[in-house]
Amino acid sequence: MKKKLLAGILTTTFAVAALTGCGSANTEETAAEPAEATTEEAADKATGELTTIKVAASATPHAEILEYAAPLLEAKGYKLDVTVFDDYVQPNLVVESGEFDANYFQHVPYLDSFNEEQGTHIVDAGDIHYEPFGIYPGTKASLDDVADGDVIAIPNDTTNEARALLLLQDNGLLTLKEGAGLTATINDITENPKNIEFQELEAAQVARVKDEVAFVVLNGNYALEAGFSVAKDSIAYEASDSEAAKTYVNIIAVAEGNENNDGIKALVEVLKSDDVQKFINDTYDGAVVPF
């Protein structure tokens, strides 16, 4: 469901992140100076030019939603400059460094975990949408067909692995240690009656092994990129009115202190508008739900 991004508004850069060395980003040298940014905005308005907001985003659905929102934001005096990333690390690092103003790809539990692990200072500037997490067919089409020793592929990052395991538990495939919750890992499995093996992969890679494993458990955006429809293809998924919807809402994230920036507030306002919400509902067949 990929769409051609608006020429002159969205700039696509595919940046594959290596985890090694991620913590060594020199944020002091690259951090944006708030006073200079304010001066630049004032100069832009004085000359009639649009103030540019740089956003790092996942391709689907985030960059597509931003593409649709761009003309609406432009009417408010701001131009979107969007760069697409295909990983979950670099978008936070470039916001922390000040290279980008915001990112749009993650939920709060992942952000909290990232801040703790990386020592970053990124905050939620606005809750935008929710993507139901789902179990999708691989070599098997029904959970009733699970056999002893079957392999299920799941994301390996802290919060998304827990989310996958909780969904599998809800569907009777395993039991987790009491209280494991949003920090659950495969080490917290107390009952595994079918001796299921888990292939833990970076989230972007999970869908790529669907022809090699019994089932895959996917983030909503990667399900879309793999051509899956939540409503038609998933074997099971989180309900839109569940606690997960509140917990895993996708956000606009910014460096701490920038959440009240006028441009960021305008971006959030546009993304939460009736117009953009209708676009989301009409486009994603239940895979993306406005929050």
N, C-alpha and C positions, 0 to 999 in steps of 0.2 A: 504494500500500500504506500510505497514511496512516491512522493510527488516532486516535480521539478521545483526547486526553490526559486523565489523571486529574484530575478537578475538585479544586481545593484543594491539589494537589501540583505540577502543572505550569502555569506561567504562560507563555503564548505571546506573544512580541513579535517582529514582523517588522521588523528594522532593516536598511535598505539602506545600505551603507557607501559613502561617496565617498572615493577615495584621497587627494584633496587635503586637506591639513591633518591627516592621520592621525598624522603624526609630531609634532604639536604638543600632544598630550595632556599635561596637567600632572599627572604621576604623583606628584610630591611632595605636592600638596595633597590628592589622593584616595587615597593608599596606605593600606591598612589597618594599624592599629597592632597588632603581634602580642601585646603585653601586654594590651591591651584585649580582644582576641578571646579570649584565654585566660580572662580574668575573666568574660566573658559566658558562655563554655562552663560554667565552674564554677557560675555563677548559675543557668543553665538546669538543670543536673543537680541542684542543691540544691532547686529548686522542682518538680522532676519534669517540666519541659517538655523538648520535643525540641530539640536543637541543629540549626539550619538550615544546610544546605550549599547555596550558590548556584552553579549550574552553567550555563554558556552552551553551547548545543549546536546542531548541525545537526538539521533536522527528522527526516530519514530516513537511516540507521536509529537515529542516536544518541539522540534524544529518546524514541523508541519503546522502546529498550532501557532507558533510564533510567526510563521509566514502569513497565515491568515490574519493575525492580529496587527501586523506591521502597518497597513494603511490606517487602521483605527488609531494606532499610537501616533502616527505621523500627523494626524489631524490635531493632536494635542501638543505638537511641537517637538516630537522626539523621533529620531530615526533609529531603527534597529540594525545592528551589525552582529549577525549570528554566525558562530563557528560551530560546526558539528564535530563531536568527539565520539569515538566508539568504545570508550572505557569509562570506568567510574572513579578514576583517580585524578587525572589531569584537570577535569573541570573544576574541582575544588582547589587544586594548587594554583591555578591561574587567577581565581577569584581572591584567594589569600594574598597572592603577590601584588594584586592591584592591576594586573594586566587586563582583566575583564571586570566589568561592573557587577555581573550576576551570573548565576547558572540556573538551569532548569532541566533536571534529570533525576532527582533523588527524593527520598522520603526522609522524615525526621530521624527515625532510628538509625538509618545509615549515616546521616550527617553527624549525629551524636557520637556514633562509634568512630567515624573518621576523625572528628575533632580530638577525641581522646587518644587515638592511636598516632595521629600525625602532629598533634600540638597546634592545630589550626584554630582560627577564631571566626567561624562562619555561622551565620544565624538565619533563621526562617524569616523571610520578608513577606510571605503571603502563601496561603494554601490554595492550590489551583485545581488539581484533579486526582482521581484515584484510579488505579489500574488493578483489577482483580488478578490475583496470582492463581495460576491454574496447573492442573496435571493434564498432560497431552500425550496422545498415543505415540509410541515408538514402533517397535516390532509387534506390539500387542495393542488391542483396541479397547479392552475392558479390564477393569480391576479384578473382575471375577476370574480372569485368566492368569493371575499372578501365580508363578510356580516357584518352587524352592530354588534359591540361588539367583533369581532374576536380578538384573541390574537396573537401577533408576538413577538418572543423572540429575543433579541438583546444583544450585549456585554455591560457591565456596566462601563468599564473604559473610561476615558474622551475622548480620541481621537477615539477609535473604536466605541463608541456609536455615536459620531458625524458622522463618516463615514457611519454607518448603516442608520442613519436618512437621510443623504444626498442622499443615494441610493434609499431609499423609496420615498423621495421627487421627485427624477428624474423619478420615475415610477408612479407618480400621486397619491400616497396614502396619502400624507400630505403636508403641507406647513410650512416652518420654518420662523422664524423672519428674516428679512433682515439683512445680516451681521453676522448671527450666525456662519456660516462657520465651521471651525474645532474645535470649542468649543461648538457646539450645543448639547443640552440635550433635554429630552422630555418637559422640561419647556419652550423651545423655539418654540414649535409647536403652530402655530396661526390658522391653519385650519386642521381639522381632520374629514372630512365628514362622514366617516364610524364608528366614535367613536372607533377606534382601541385601544385596550389596549396593553401595552408594558410590557413584562416580562424581566426585566433587570437582567442579570446573569453574573458571571465571564466568560470570553471568552471561557474557556475550557469546561464550562458546557452547553453552548447554544445548541450544537448538540444533547445533551442527552435528551432534551425535545421535539424533533421533532415530536414524536407521540402524544404529548399532546397539541400542539398549531397549529395554521393555517399555519404559516411559521416561518422559522428561518433565521436570517441574520448572515453569518459566515465569519470569517477570513479564508483566503485560506488554511492555514495549518490545521485548525480544520475541514474544509470541507474534506480535503484529509483523515484525520484520521477517519472521519465518513463514509468514503467510497463513497463520492460524487465526481463526475467528473464535473468540471466547465463547460466544453463544452457540456456535455450530460444531466446533472441533474439540473443545475441552471435555475431559471426562468428569472433572469436578473443578470448581473454582470458588473463591471466597465470595460471599454474598455482599451486594452493594450496601446493605444496611448493617453490616457486621462491625464489630469492634475494630477489625482490621482496616476497614475503610477510614476510620478516624486515625488509626495508628500510622498507616502507610500512605497518607495523602502526599502527593508530589508537590513540591514547593518551588518558589523562587527563592534562591539562597544568595546572600551577599556577605561581604566582610562586615564583621561587627562594627556598628557605628554608621553604616550606610543604609540601614533599613528604613529610615525616615527621609531619605533623599527624594526630592520631588520627582525625578525621573523614574526611580524605582516604584514609587507610589502610583505613578501614572501607568506604568507597565502592569502592575498587579491589578489596578482598577480595570484596565482593558481586558486582561485575561479572565477576569471574573464577571465580565459584562454578559448580558443576555445574548448578545450577538455571537460572542465566542463560545459560550456554552451551547448554543444551538448548533454551531459548527461541529463541536465535539460530539454531541449526541447523534447528529446526522451522518457523521463520517466513520465512526469507529465500532459500530455494531455491538455496543456494550463493553468493549475492551477498555474504553476510557470513559470515566464517569466524572462530570463536573462536581466539584466539592462545594 
